[in-house]
């Protein structure tokens, strides 16, 4: 018998996709905007989640291996950091929030602390330059204006 945990994860993914679509519907559209509009991104994200979730539901693993001990704690820490990132983003801005989250996640993936900080700052500044300055997309501004 195939394990039910994969199917539960797939159903959770479908529920997440439904929430993403629902939240996308809440986005106010302006009469002056690009042809796709601001709702396109959440819809694309939801479509990818649906495809991945259906793949998990229809072809579950015969013997999934769940993390244990330190690995499970690392996964929990990553989830906590990502939730904290979402909460910190509007207050501290994109650059600081992303630098902190990326540095922590880099460290969790095995980088030495100094290298993790350098990676976090590099990732944050690089994404900021690309999205804010090159593409002109708006990112969360912190108390310093960036």
N, C-alpha and C positions, 0 to 999 in steps of 0.2 A: 504494500500500500504506500502510495506517495504521501509524503509529509504535508500536512495541512498548513504549516507555517508559511510556505511560499504563497499559497492561495490567499491567506489572510493578508499578507503584505501586498499582494496584487489588488485586493479589494480596498485596502487602505490607500493605495495609489489612485484608484479610481475615485474614491471619495475626495482625495486631495485635488485631483483634476477638476472635479465638480466645484470645489471651493474656489479654485483659481479662475474658472470661467465666471462664477458668480461675482467674484471680486472685480474681474475685468468688466463686467456689465455695469459696475458702479462708477467707472471712470467717466468723468464729464468730458464731452467732446466739444471742441470749439468749432466755430464755423470756418475758421482759417486754420487748416492743418494739412499735413501731407496726406496722400491718397489712402495709405493704410490706416492711419489714425493711431491713437495711443492704445487702442484695444488689441491690436494685432499681436503684440508681444505676449500678453497673458494667454491668448488663444493658441499661439504656437507652443508655448511651454506646456499648456494643458494637453495638446495633441501628443507631444512627446511622452508625457506622463501616461496617457491612455495607452499608447502603443507598448511602452515598456511594461505597464501593469498587465495588459492582456497577454503579453508574452510570458510573464511570470505565472499567470493563472493557467494558461493553456499548456505550458511546458514546465511544470515545477521540477525542482531537483529531486532526485530519488533519495538522496541522503545529505540534506543541508548540514553544514557545520557552523554552528553558532559560536561566536567568540565567548571566551571564558576568561575569568580572572583579570589580568592586567589589560588584555585586549578589550574586554567589555568596558572597563573603566575608561580606556582611551576613547572608545566610541561615545560613551556617555559624556565625557569632557568635551569632545568635539561638538556634540549636539548642544550642550550648554553654551559653548562659545558662540555658536551660530545664532542661538536665540538672543544672547547678550548683544551680539553684533546688530541684529535687527532692532533691538531696543535702543542701542547707543547711536546708531546711524543718524537719526534726525537731530539728536542733541549735539553730538561731537563732530558730525560731518563725515563725508566719505573718506577723506584721506586718513584721518586719525583712526577711525573705526576699522577701516580695511587694513591698515598697517598693523594694528594690534591683532586682529583676527588672523591675518595671513602669517604673521610672525609665530603666533601660538600653534597654528596648524602645521607650519613648516617644521617647527620644533618637534611636534608630535610625530611627524613623518620621518624623523631621524636627523634633522639638521642640528648642528651645534648651536647653542644659544646665540652667539654673535652672528653666525651665518643666517639663522632664522630671523633675527632682527633686520639684517641687511635685505634678506628676501622679502620680508613683510613691507619694508619701506619701498623697495624697488617695485614690487607688485602694485602697491597702492598708488605710487606716483605714476607708474607706467600706465595703469588703467585710467587714472585721472587725466593725464595728458591726452591719451587716445580718445576717450569719450567726451570729455569736457572741452578741451582745446582744439583737437583736430576735427572731431565729428560734430561738435557744438551741442551735444546732448547734456541735459541738466542732471547734475548729481547733487546729493544732499550737501548743503553748505553748513559748515560748523561755525563756531563762534568767531573764527578767524576769516571767514568768507570763502573757504575752500574745503 
